[in-house]
Amino acid sequence: MSATTIHFVRHGKVYNPDHLLYERLPDFHLSDLGRRMAQATAAYLAKNPQTNTIAAVYSSPLDRTRETAGAILDALNPVREARGETPLTLTTDERVIEAGNEFRGKRIGHGEGALWKNGNWKLVTNLYKPSWGESYQHIAARMDDFAREKVAQHPGEQIVVVSHESPIFSYRHYLETGHPEHWMFLRHTALASVTSVTYDNETGRVMSITYVDPAANVK
C-alpha cells in the first residue's frame, strides 16, 4: 500500500517585544529561543530514520515559517548528501499562510487594540467561527486543497510543511471530527511541534494522525 505523510510543523517562537498580534505582517522573525526550537525539531527530523527521507520542504511565505524551514533544510541536506542525494530547496505556498485576523498590528488588551475599545468587542462575538477574521472553514479548505495536491505529487513519500498554529489545528480538527470549528484555547499545536498526517495514495483516506513536540524542553 502506497502512502504519503505530510509533517505539518509549526514555526518557532517569534521575537515580539511589543506583544503585537503580527498575523501576516512582514518582519516578524524567530527569536533566539525560536531558532533553537527550530533547530531542535530539525535535528529530530534529520536523525529519525522514519523522517530523514523527507522528499520536499514547503512553507508559508512569512518570515518565521521560512526561517523554521531553513533550519530543517540545514539539518536534512547533510543527511541527503551523505546518501548521494541532491539537496532540497524551499518552496513557499500561500495556501498554508497564517489565518487572517482583524486585530493585526494591535496589542490585545492594551491601548486602542483593547477588546473593549472603539467597537472592537464586535469582533469577538463568536469565538467558534471565529468572528474576528478568516473562518475556520476557509482555513481548513485551503489547507486540504494544498495537502491533496501534494499527496498526488508525492506518492509514497514524506514531505514537510511549515505553517502556523491556527491552520494546522483547524485542518487537523477537520480531519478528525469532520468540522474545523474549535475552541482556540484547546489547541494542541505547540511551537515547533510536528503534526503528521498519513494519506492512502489510492483512496485519499487519512490513515493516521500523530503529534510530537521535539522542542518542548528547549530554553
Accessible surface in RSA format (square Angstrom, percent):
REM  Atomic radii and reference values for relative SASA: ProtOr
REM  Chains: A
REM  Algorithm: Lee & Richards
REM  Probe-radius: 1.40
REM  Slices: 20
REM RES _ NUM      All-atoms   Total-Side   Main-Chain    Non-polar    All polar
REM                ABS   REL    ABS   REL    ABS   REL    ABS   REL    ABS   REL
RES MET A   1   179.97  93.2  89.86  59.5  90.12 214.6 101.02  85.9  78.95 104.6
RES SER A   2    57.46  48.6  41.32  55.2  16.13  37.2  44.40  94.5  13.06  18.3
RES ALA A   3    28.62  26.3  16.06  24.8  12.56  28.6  16.06  22.6  12.56  33.3
RES THR A   4     0.00   0.0   0.00   0.0   0.00   0.0   0.00   0.0   0.00   0.0
RES THR A   5    20.88  14.9  20.34  20.6   0.54   1.3   5.80   7.8  15.09  22.8
RES ILE A   6     0.00   0.0   0.00   0.0   0.00   0.0   0.00   0.0   0.00   0.0
RES HIS A   7     8.98   4.9   8.98   6.2   0.00   0.0   8.54   8.8   0.45   0.5
RES PHE A   8     2.94   1.5   2.57   1.6   0.38   1.0   2.57   1.6   0.38   1.1
RES VAL A   9     0.00   0.0   0.00   0.0   0.00   0.0   0.00   0.0   0.00   0.0
RES ARG A  10    38.59  16.2  38.47  19.6   0.12   0.3   0.00   0.0  38.59  23.4
RES HIS A  11     4.67   2.6   4.67   3.2   0.00   0.0   0.53   0.6   4.14   4.8
RES GLY A  12     0.00   0.0   0.00   N/A   0.00   0.0   0.00   0.0   0.00   0.0
RES LYS A  13    92.15  45.0  91.72  56.3   0.43   1.0  43.84  39.5  48.31  51.5
RES VAL A  14    10.81   7.1   0.98   0.9   9.83  23.7   0.98   0.9   9.83  26.7
RES TYR A  15   141.02  65.8 134.86  76.7   6.15  16.0  99.35  74.7  41.67  51.4
RES ASN A  16    30.26  20.9  19.19  18.5  11.07  26.6   8.84  21.3  21.41  20.7
RES PRO A  17    79.48  57.9  52.77  48.1  26.71  97.1  64.07  52.9  15.41  95.8
RES ASP A  18    87.48  61.3  84.10  83.7   3.38   8.0  14.28  33.6  73.20  73.0
RES HIS A  19   125.06  68.3 112.35  78.1  12.71  32.5  71.58  73.8  53.47  62.2
RES LEU A  20    48.89  27.2  43.14  30.9   5.76  14.5  43.80  30.8   5.10  13.7
RES LEU A  21    57.78  32.2  53.35  38.2   4.44  11.1  56.66  39.8   1.12   3.0
RES TYR A  22    44.16  20.6  43.92  25.0   0.23   0.6  19.30  14.5  24.85  30.6
RES GLU A  23     8.63   5.0   5.03   3.8   3.60   8.6   3.48   6.7   5.15   4.2
RES ARG A  24    90.79  38.1  77.46  39.5  13.33  31.7  23.83  32.6  66.96  40.6
RES LEU A  25    55.64  31.0  53.11  38.0   2.54   6.4  53.64  37.7   2.00   5.4
RES PRO A  26    93.78  68.3  85.15  77.6   8.63  31.4  88.47  73.0   5.31  33.0
RES ASP A  27   108.56  76.0  91.13  90.7  17.43  41.2  25.74  60.6  82.82  82.6
RES PHE A  28    29.70  14.9  28.68  17.8   1.03   2.7  29.14  17.7   0.56   1.6
RES HIS A  29    77.68  42.5  75.75  52.7   1.93   4.9  61.63  63.5  16.04  18.7
RES LEU A  30     5.68   3.2   2.07   1.5   3.60   9.1   2.07   1.5   3.60   9.7
RES SER A  31    16.31  13.8  13.45  18.0   2.86   6.6  16.21  34.5   0.10   0.1
RES ASP A  32    87.44  61.3  81.49  81.1   5.95  14.1  23.39  55.0  64.05  63.9
RES LEU A  33    46.18  25.7  44.36  31.7   1.82   4.6  44.36  31.2   1.82   4.9
RES GLY A  34     0.00   0.0   0.00   N/A   0.00   0.0   0.00   0.0   0.00   0.0
RES ARG A  35   112.08  47.1 110.73  56.4   1.35   3.2  45.85  62.7  66.24  40.1
RES ARG A  36   104.50  43.9 101.06  51.5   3.44   8.2  52.80  72.2  51.70  31.3
RES MET A  37    22.77  11.8  22.77  15.1   0.00   0.0  22.77  19.4   0.00   0.0
RES ALA A  38     0.46   0.4   0.41   0.6   0.05   0.1   0.41   0.6   0.05   0.1
RES GLN A  39   104.73  58.6  99.36  72.6   5.38  12.8  33.61  71.5  71.12  53.9
RES ALA A  40    28.85  26.5  15.71  24.2  13.14  29.9  24.01  33.8   4.84  12.8
RES THR A  41     0.20   0.1   0.20   0.2   0.00   0.0   0.20   0.3   0.00   0.0
RES ALA A  42     1.43   1.3   1.43   2.2   0.00   0.0   1.43   2.0   0.00   0.0
RES ALA A  43    33.68  31.0  31.07  47.9   2.62   6.0  33.61  47.3   0.08   0.2
RES TYR A  44    73.81  34.5  64.95  37.0   8.86  23.0  54.90  41.3  18.90  23.3
RES LEU A  45     0.20   0.1   0.20   0.1   0.00   0.0   0.20   0.1   0.00   0.0
RES ALA A  46     9.61   8.8   6.67  10.3   2.94   6.7   6.78   9.6   2.82   7.5
RES LYS A  47   166.32  81.1 140.72  86.3  25.60  61.0  94.54  85.1  71.77  76.5
RES ASN A  48    33.28  22.9  28.08  27.1   5.20  12.5  10.10  24.3  23.18  22.4
RES PRO A  49   107.84  78.6  93.48  85.2  14.37  52.2  94.37  77.9  13.48  83.8
RES GLN A  50   134.39  75.2 127.47  93.2   6.92  16.5  42.39  90.2  92.01  69.8
RES THR A  51     9.37   6.7   9.37   9.5   0.00   0.0   9.37  12.6   0.00   0.0
RES ASN A  52    22.63  15.6  22.35  21.6   0.28   0.7   0.00   0.0  22.63  21.9
RES THR A  53    73.74  52.4  61.06  61.9  12.67  30.2  53.31  71.6  20.42  30.9
RES ILE A  54     0.60   0.3   0.00   0.0   0.60   1.5   0.00   0.0   0.60   1.6
RES ALA A  55    29.51  27.1  15.28  23.6  14.23  32.4  15.84  22.3  13.67  36.2
RES ALA A  56    15.09  13.9  12.84  19.8   2.25   5.1  15.09  21.3   0.00   0.0
RES VAL A  57     1.84   1.2   0.00   0.0   1.84   4.4   0.00   0.0   1.84   5.0
RES TYR A  58    17.44   8.1  17.44   9.9   0.00   0.0   5.11   3.8  12.33  15.2
RES SER A  59     0.00   0.0   0.00   0.0   0.00   0.0   0.00   0.0   0.00   0.0
RES SER A  60     0.00   0.0   0.00   0.0   0.00   0.0   0.00   0.0   0.00   0.0
RES PRO A  61    36.57  26.7  25.68  23.4  10.89  39.6  25.68  21.2  10.89  67.7
RES LEU A  62    17.83   9.9  16.21  11.6   1.62   4.1  17.83  12.5   0.00   0.0
RES ASP A  63    22.26  15.6  19.01  18.9   3.24   7.7   2.03   4.8  20.22  20.2
RES ARG A  64     0.92   0.4   0.92   0.5   0.00   0.0   0.00   0.0   0.92   0.6
RES THR A  65     0.00   0.0   0.00   0.0   0.00   0.0   0.00   0.0   0.00   0.0
RES ARG A  66    96.70  40.6  91.51  46.6   5.19  12.4  18.40  25.1  78.30  47.5
RES GLU A  67    63.07  36.2  49.24  37.3  13.83  32.9  40.34  78.0  22.73  18.6
RES THR A  68     0.04   0.0   0.04   0.0   0.00   0.0   0.04   0.1   0.00   0.0
RES ALA A  69     0.00   0.0   0.00   0.0   0.00   0.0   0.00   0.0   0.00   0.0
RES GLY A  70    24.72  30.5   0.00   N/A  24.72  30.5  24.54  67.3   0.19   0.4
RES ALA A  71    17.69  16.3   8.81  13.6   8.88  20.2  13.22  18.6   4.47  11.9
RES ILE A  72     0.13   0.1   0.13   0.1   0.00   0.0   0.13   0.1   0.00   0.0
RES LEU A  73    19.51  10.9  19.51  14.0   0.00   0.0  19.51  13.7   0.00   0.0
RES ASP A  74   110.14  77.1  93.96  93.5  16.18  38.3  30.64  72.1  79.49  79.3
RES ALA A  75    26.49  24.4  13.19  20.4  13.30  30.3  22.40  31.5   4.09  10.8
RES LEU A  76     0.95   0.5   0.95   0.7   0.00   0.0   0.95   0.7   0.00   0.0
RES ASN A  77    31.17  21.5  29.46  28.5   1.71   4.1  14.59  35.1  16.58  16.0
RES PRO A  78    75.74  55.2  68.03  62.0   7.71  28.0  69.78  57.6   5.96  37.1
RES VAL A  79    39.82  26.2  36.43  33.0   3.40   8.2  39.65  34.5   0.17   0.5
RES ARG A  80    28.95  12.2  28.95  14.8   0.00   0.0   0.83   1.1  28.12  17.0
RES GLU A  81   132.41  76.0 120.56  91.2  11.85  28.2  43.18  83.5  89.23  72.9
RES ALA A  82    92.37  84.9  48.19  74.4  44.18 100.5  60.44  85.1  31.93  84.6
RES ARG A  83    98.52  41.4  64.11  32.7  34.41  81.9  63.79  87.2  34.73  21.0
RES GLY A  84    71.75  88.5   0.00   N/A  71.75  88.5  35.52  97.5  36.23  81.1
RES GLU A  85    68.00  39.0  54.83  41.5  13.17  31.4  29.95  57.9  38.05  31.1
RES THR A  86   103.28  73.5  98.78 100.1   4.50  10.7  78.40 105.3  24.88  37.6
RES PRO A  87    94.77  69.1  80.63  73.5  14.14  51.4  81.26  67.1  13.51  83.9
RES LEU A  88    20.37  11.3  13.65   9.8   6.71  16.9  15.94  11.2   4.43  11.9
RES THR A  89   108.47  77.1  96.32  97.6  12.15  29.0  69.06  92.8  39.41  59.6
RES LEU A  90    53.31  29.7  25.31  18.1  28.00  70.4  25.31  17.8  28.00  75.3
RES THR A  91    70.42  50.1  66.71  67.6   3.71   8.8  42.85  57.6  27.58  41.7
RES THR A  92    60.57  43.1  40.06  40.6  20.51  48.9  11.06  14.9  49.51  74.8
RES ASP A  93    25.15  17.6  19.62  19.5   5.52  13.1   6.63  15.6  18.52  18.5
RES GLU A  94   116.37  66.8 109.95  83.2   6.42  15.3  61.96 119.8  54.41  44.4
RES ARG A  95    54.97  23.1  53.17  27.1   1.80   4.3  35.62  48.7  19.35  11.7
RES VAL A  96     0.00   0.0   0.00   0.0   0.00   0.0   0.00   0.0   0.00   0.0
RES ILE A  97    15.29   8.7  15.29  11.4   0.00   0.0  15.29  11.0   0.00   0.0
RES GLU A  98    29.26  16.8  29.26  22.1   0.00   0.0   4.81   9.3  24.45  20.0
RES ALA A  99    13.90  12.8  12.88  19.9   1.02   2.3  12.88  18.1   1.02   2.7
RES GLY A 100    12.68  15.6   0.00   N/A  12.68  15.6  10.67  29.3   2.01   4.5
RES ASN A 101    23.50  16.2  23.13  22.3   0.37   0.9   2.90   7.0  20.60  19.9
RES GLU A 102    89.48  51.4  78.74  59.6  10.75  25.6  17.00  32.9  72.48  59.2
RES PHE A 103     6.90   3.5   6.90   4.3   0.00   0.0   6.90   4.2   0.00   0.0
RES ARG A 104    94.76  39.8  83.68  42.7  11.07  26.4  31.59  43.2  63.16  38.3
RES GLY A 105    33.65  41.5   0.00   N/A  33.65  41.5  13.47  37.0  20.18  45.2
RES LYS A 106    70.88  34.6  66.62  40.9   4.26  10.1  47.22  42.5  23.66  25.2
RES ARG A 107    91.19  38.3  87.95  44.8   3.25   7.7  23.80  32.5  67.40  40.8
RES ILE A 108    73.06  41.6  56.00  41.7  17.06  41.1  56.00  40.3  17.06  46.3
RES GLY A 109    32.52  40.1   0.00   N/A  32.52  40.1  17.80  48.8  14.72  33.0
RES HIS A 110   100.64  55.0  93.56  65.0   7.08  18.1  70.08  72.2  30.55  35.6
RES GLY A 111    47.21  58.2   0.00   N/A  47.21  58.2  33.89  93.0  13.32  29.8
RES GLU A 112   114.48  65.7 107.12  81.0   7.36  17.5  64.77 125.3  49.70  40.6
RES GLY A 113     4.41   5.4   0.00   N/A   4.41   5.4   0.06   0.2   4.35   9.7
RES ALA A 114     0.28   0.3   0.28   0.4   0.00   0.0   0.28   0.4   0.00   0.0
RES LEU A 115    61.15  34.1  61.08  43.7   0.08   0.2  61.15  42.9   0.00   0.0
RES TRP A 116   171.48  68.8 148.47  71.9  23.01  54.0 138.14  73.7  33.34  54.1
RES LYS A 117    79.69  38.9  76.57  47.0   3.12   7.4  41.93  37.7  37.76  40.2
RES ASN A 118   116.28  80.2  70.43  68.1  45.85 110.4  34.83  83.8  81.46  78.7
RES GLY A 119    28.79  35.5   0.00   N/A  28.79  35.5  14.65  40.2  14.14  31.7
RES ASN A 120     9.02   6.2   8.27   8.0   0.75   1.8   0.75   1.8   8.27   8.0
RES TRP A 121   136.60  54.8 135.25  65.5   1.35   3.2 116.82  62.3  19.78  32.1
RES LYS A 122   129.08  63.0 119.26  73.2   9.82  23.4  62.59  56.3  66.48  70.8
RES LEU A 123    45.07  25.1  45.07  32.2   0.00   0.0  45.07  31.7   0.00   0.0
RES VAL A 124    41.54  27.3  28.53  25.8  13.01  31.3  28.53  24.8  13.01  35.3
RES THR A 125    94.07  66.9  54.75  55.5  39.32  93.7  47.28  63.5  46.79  70.7
RES ASN A 126    62.78  43.3  58.73  56.8   4.05   9.8  16.31  39.2  46.48  44.9
RES LEU A 127    63.70  35.5  59.19  42.3   4.51  11.3  59.19  41.6   4.51  12.1
RES TYR A 128    84.54  39.5  84.49  48.1   0.05   0.1  64.21  48.3  20.32  25.1
RES LYS A 129   117.77  57.5 114.05  70.0   3.72   8.9  59.20  53.3  58.57  62.4
RES PRO A 130     4.49   3.3   3.01   2.7   1.47   5.3   3.01   2.5   1.47   9.1
RES SER A 131    33.53  28.3  12.47  16.6  21.05  48.5  17.02  36.2  16.51  23.1
RES TRP A 132    25.40  10.2  25.40  12.3   0.00   0.0  13.37   7.1  12.03  19.5
RES GLY A 133    26.67  32.9   0.00   N/A  26.67  32.9  10.09  27.7  16.58  37.1
RES GLU A 134    30.79  17.7  15.42  11.7  15.38  36.6  25.37  49.1   5.42   4.4
RES SER A 135    28.67  24.2  24.42  32.6   4.25   9.8  15.42  32.8  13.25  18.6
RES TYR A 136     2.42   1.1   2.42   1.4   0.00   0.0   2.27   1.7   0.15   0.2
RES GLN A 137    98.68  55.2  95.38  69.7   3.30   7.8  35.99  76.6  62.69  47.5
RES HIS A 138   105.86  57.9 101.17  70.3   4.69  12.0  75.08  77.4  30.78  35.8
RES ILE A 139     0.70   0.4   0.70   0.5   0.00   0.0   0.70   0.5   0.00   0.0
RES ALA A 140     3.21   3.0   3.06   4.7   0.16   0.4   3.18   4.5   0.04   0.1
RES ALA A 141    61.53  56.6  47.42  73.2  14.11  32.1  56.24  79.2   5.29  14.0
RES ARG A 142    27.27  11.4  21.62  11.0   5.65  13.5  26.58  36.3   0.69   0.4
RES MET A 143     0.01   0.0   0.01   0.0   0.00   0.0   0.01   0.0   0.00   0.0
RES ASP A 144    29.68  20.8  29.68  29.5   0.00   0.0   3.01   7.1  26.67  26.6
RES ASP A 145    79.83  55.9  71.34  71.0   8.49  20.1  22.74  53.5  57.09  56.9
RES PHE A 146     0.00   0.0   0.00   0.0   0.00   0.0   0.00   0.0   0.00   0.0
RES ALA A 147     0.00   0.0   0.00   0.0   0.00   0.0   0.00   0.0   0.00   0.0
RES ARG A 148    85.92  36.1  79.01  40.3   6.91  16.4  48.56  66.4  37.36  22.6
RES GLU A 149    65.21  37.4  54.77  41.4  10.44  24.9  29.59  57.2  35.61  29.1
RES LYS A 150    16.52   8.1  16.52  10.1   0.00   0.0   0.00   0.0  16.52  17.6
RES VAL A 151    10.93   7.2  10.79   9.8   0.14   0.3  10.79   9.4   0.14   0.4
RES ALA A 152    79.15  72.8  49.81  76.9  29.35  66.8  60.20  84.8  18.95  50.2
RES GLN A 153    98.81  55.3  70.08  51.2  28.73  68.4  36.26  77.2  62.55  47.4
RES HIS A 154    23.68  12.9  23.48  16.3   0.20   0.5  20.16  20.8   3.51   4.1
RES PRO A 155    80.33  58.5  67.08  61.1  13.25  48.2  67.24  55.5  13.09  81.4
RES GLY A 156    48.25  59.5   0.00   N/A  48.25  59.5  15.54  42.6  32.71  73.3
RES GLU A 157    69.94  40.2  64.43  48.7   5.50  13.1  24.28  47.0  45.66  37.3
RES GLN A 158    38.78  21.7  37.63  27.5   1.15   2.7  13.08  27.8  25.70  19.5
RES ILE A 159     0.00   0.0   0.00   0.0   0.00   0.0   0.00   0.0   0.00   0.0
RES VAL A 160     0.00   0.0   0.00   0.0   0.00   0.0   0.00   0.0   0.00   0.0
RES VAL A 161     0.00   0.0   0.00   0.0   0.00   0.0   0.00   0.0   0.00   0.0
RES VAL A 162     0.00   0.0   0.00   0.0   0.00   0.0   0.00   0.0   0.00   0.0
RES SER A 163     0.00   0.0   0.00   0.0   0.00   0.0   0.00   0.0   0.00   0.0
RES HIS A 164     0.00   0.0   0.00   0.0   0.00   0.0   0.00   0.0   0.00   0.0
RES GLU A 165    47.10  27.0  46.32  35.0   0.78   1.9   5.36  10.4  41.74  34.1
RES SER A 166    10.37   8.8   9.73  13.0   0.65   1.5   8.42  17.9   1.95   2.7
RES PRO A 167     0.00   0.0   0.00   0.0   0.00   0.0   0.00   0.0   0.00   0.0
RES ILE A 168     3.60   2.0   1.58   1.2   2.02   4.9   2.18   1.6   1.42   3.8
RES PHE A 169    19.12   9.6  19.00  11.8   0.12   0.3  19.12  11.6   0.00   0.0
RES SER A 170     0.00   0.0   0.00   0.0   0.00   0.0   0.00   0.0   0.00   0.0
RES TYR A 171     2.34   1.1   2.34   1.3   0.00   0.0   2.34   1.8   0.00   0.0
RES ARG A 172    37.71  15.8  37.04  18.9   0.67   1.6   3.13   4.3  34.58  21.0
RES HIS A 173    34.87  19.1  34.76  24.2   0.11   0.3  14.78  15.2  20.09  23.4
RES TYR A 174    81.23  37.9  78.98  44.9   2.26   5.9  34.49  25.9  46.74  57.6
RES LEU A 175    37.90  21.1   6.56   4.7  31.34  78.8   9.42   6.6  28.48  76.6
RES GLU A 176    91.71  52.7  53.72  40.6  37.99  90.4  27.88  53.9  63.82  52.1
RES THR A 177    69.02  49.1  35.59  36.1  33.43  79.7  45.13  60.6  23.89  36.1
RES GLY A 178    56.52  69.7   0.00   N/A  56.52  69.7  31.11  85.4  25.40  56.9
RES HIS A 179    70.37  38.5  70.14  48.8   0.23   0.6  46.83  48.3  23.54  27.4
RES PRO A 180     1.21   0.9   1.21   1.1   0.00   0.0   1.21   1.0   0.00   0.0
RES GLU A 181    28.67  16.5  28.60  21.6   0.07   0.2   9.97  19.3  18.70  15.3
RES HIS A 182     7.13   3.9   3.77   2.6   3.36   8.6   7.13   7.4   0.00   0.0
RES TRP A 183   120.93  48.5 118.34  57.3   2.59   6.1  93.95  50.1  26.98  43.8
RES MET A 184    64.99  33.7  56.64  37.5   8.36  19.9  50.61  43.0  14.39  19.1
RES PHE A 185   152.41  76.3 119.16  73.8  33.25  86.5 125.77  76.2  26.65  76.3
RES LEU A 186   132.52  73.8 113.88  81.5  18.63  46.8 118.49  83.2  14.02  37.7
RES ARG A 187    43.75  18.4  17.97   9.2  25.77  61.4   1.54   2.1  42.21  25.6
RES HIS A 188   100.09  54.7  97.83  68.0   2.26   5.8  63.76  65.7  36.33  42.3
RES THR A 189     6.84   4.9   1.49   1.5   5.35  12.7   1.19   1.6   5.65   8.5
RES ALA A 190    37.43  34.4  26.43  40.8  11.01  25.0  36.33  51.2   1.11   2.9
RES LEU A 191    43.06  24.0  38.28  27.4   4.78  12.0  38.28  26.9   4.78  12.9
RES ALA A 192     0.00   0.0   0.00   0.0   0.00   0.0   0.00   0.0   0.00   0.0
RES SER A 193     0.69   0.6   0.42   0.6   0.27   0.6   0.00   0.0   0.69   1.0
RES VAL A 194     1.91   1.3   1.54   1.4   0.37   0.9   1.54   1.3   0.37   1.0
RES THR A 195     1.97   1.4   1.91   1.9   0.06   0.1   1.11   1.5   0.86   1.3
RES SER A 196    13.17  11.1  12.30  16.4   0.87   2.0   6.32  13.5   6.85   9.6
RES VAL A 197     1.25   0.8   1.25   1.1   0.00   0.0   1.25   1.1   0.00   0.0
RES THR A 198    24.49  17.4  24.49  24.8   0.00   0.0  13.57  18.2  10.92  16.5
RES TYR A 199     0.00   0.0   0.00   0.0   0.00   0.0   0.00   0.0   0.00   0.0
RES ASP A 200     6.89   4.8   6.89   6.9   0.00   0.0   0.00   0.0   6.89   6.9
RES ASN A 201    41.49  28.6  13.70  13.2  27.78  66.9  12.42  29.9  29.06  28.1
RES GLU A 202   164.52  94.5 127.69  96.6  36.84  87.7  49.99  96.7 114.53  93.5
RES THR A 203    95.49  67.9  57.60  58.4  37.89  90.3  65.55  88.0  29.94  45.3
RES GLY A 204    22.53  27.8   0.00   N/A  22.53  27.8  19.37  53.2   3.16   7.1
RES ARG A 205   138.18  58.0 128.32  65.4   9.86  23.5  70.09  95.8  68.09  41.3
RES VAL A 206    38.29  25.2  21.34  19.3  16.94  40.8  21.34  18.5  16.94  46.0
RES MET A 207    74.44  38.6  44.88  29.7  29.56  70.4  45.44  38.6  29.00  38.4
RES SER A 208    50.72  42.9  41.56  55.5   9.16  21.1  38.04  81.0  12.67  17.8
RES ILE A 209    39.68  22.6  11.64   8.7  28.04  67.6  11.64   8.4  28.04  76.1
RES THR A 210    77.34  55.0  71.53  72.5   5.80  13.8  63.24  84.9  14.10  21.3
RES TYR A 211    49.46  23.1  24.19  13.8  25.27  65.8  22.41  16.8  27.05  33.3
RES VAL A 212    54.79  36.1  49.90  45.2   4.88  11.8  54.79  47.6   0.00   0.0
RES ASP A 213    49.41  34.6  31.88  31.7  17.54  41.5  14.65  34.5  34.76  34.7
RES PRO A 214    37.59  27.4   2.77   2.5  34.82 126.6  15.99  13.2  21.60 134.3
RES ALA A 215     2.20   2.0   0.00   0.0   2.20   5.0   0.23   0.3   1.97   5.2
RES ALA A 216    66.35  61.0  31.28  48.3  35.07  79.8  38.80  54.6  27.56  73.0
RES ASN A 217   135.52  93.5 117.38 113.4  18.14  43.7  35.85  86.3  99.67  96.3
RES VAL A 218    36.34  23.9  20.60  18.6  15.74  37.9  25.94  22.5  10.41  28.2
RES LYS A 219   192.86  94.1 160.32  98.4  32.54  77.5 118.49 106.6  74.37  79.2
END  Absolute sums over single chains surface
CHAIN  1 A    10557.7       8470.3       2087.5       5994.2       4563.6
END  Absolute sums over all chains
TOTAL         10557.7       8470.3       2087.5       5994.2       4563.6
